[in-house]
Amino acid sequence: MGPIHWNIDPEITTLFGVLPLRYYGILFVAGILLAYQVIKKIYISENIPLKDLDKLATYILLGTLIGARLGHCIFYDFSYFYHHPLEIFLPVKITNSGWHYTGFSGLASHGAAIGILVGITLYTIKTKTSFLWAIDRVALIIPVTAFFIRIGNFMNSEIYGKPTQGNYGVIFMKDDLIPRHPTQLYEGFSYLIIFGVLWFLYKKKKIVEQKGYLFGLFLVLMFSARFIIEFFKENQASFEENMIINMGQLLSLPFIFTGIILSLMSKKDL
């Protein structure tokens, strides 16, 4: 069995002759909506007012989008966006010939993680909710959305892996004819497994009582998977070529260490 040839057009259609409708956008929204339904079930089962859930959803959504965008601009392409600051929050590319709609072509998951933490912090201050309680619940839904985002990356033929050096893998025909590791799928399905593990543990009363444990475990599992898969992934920026580990791996380490510490500390509270 040879490699899979992948040549899907990421753009489904163009709305009103101007606005492109892409698989990535649809999958991103689908991931958010499904995650909302999961945490809504949690709020109902724990008798938490749903009005608080709407506030949480707003803070997380804004934190995700702003953090992911800023993360990409700062971590991966600071020199460009330093000279083109308007393009950070405008879905266009500005040139001497005018502006061109491109959509937001750069989002970083590590930036999204930071943005989500800021959003949760603001939510807990606003609603006087326990921070550890909130992050434990949010940890359950993040892998759901992350799965859909990585499938969106696959549909875009982006963030793919290194050549497999064999007659297997996926050939992303929009870029070259080399069989590569479909690292988007590696990440996506690892996130589904992480969701399954966390959901299983959430059903255990003893685990839920260890405030911060689920979030700590989430950080360890999520960013360990990301760290390992990065070995199979092409670097996203040219400056990474001279690094022992790339930017994605470097940014994953603080999250992994934080997760280990948080998980250990949660057990001392029992």
VENDANOR-V24175 format. One line per field, one symbol per residue. psi: psi as a letter, one per 20 degrees, with the letter a starting at -180 (. if undefined). burial: 1 if it has 24 or more other C-alpha atoms within 12 Angstrom, else 0. Layout:
BEGIN
psi: ???
burial: ???
END
This chain:
BEGIN
psi: paqpookpoiogrppkjgopoqhggghggggggghghghghggghjlpphhhghggggggggggggggghgghghhlghgihilhhigjplrpprhjaqppiroiopphhhhgghgggghghghggilqpghgghgghhhhghghhghghhhhghilrlrarqikalrbponiigakpprpmhghggghhhgggggghhghhioghghinpigggghgggggiggggghhhiqqqiqhiihjqgqrhggghhghgggggggggghhhii.
burial: 000001000100000000000111101100110011011101000000000110111011111111111111111110001000001110000000000000111111111111111111111100000011111111111111111111111111111111110000111100000111111111111111011001101100001101111111111111111111111111111000000001111011101101110110010000
END
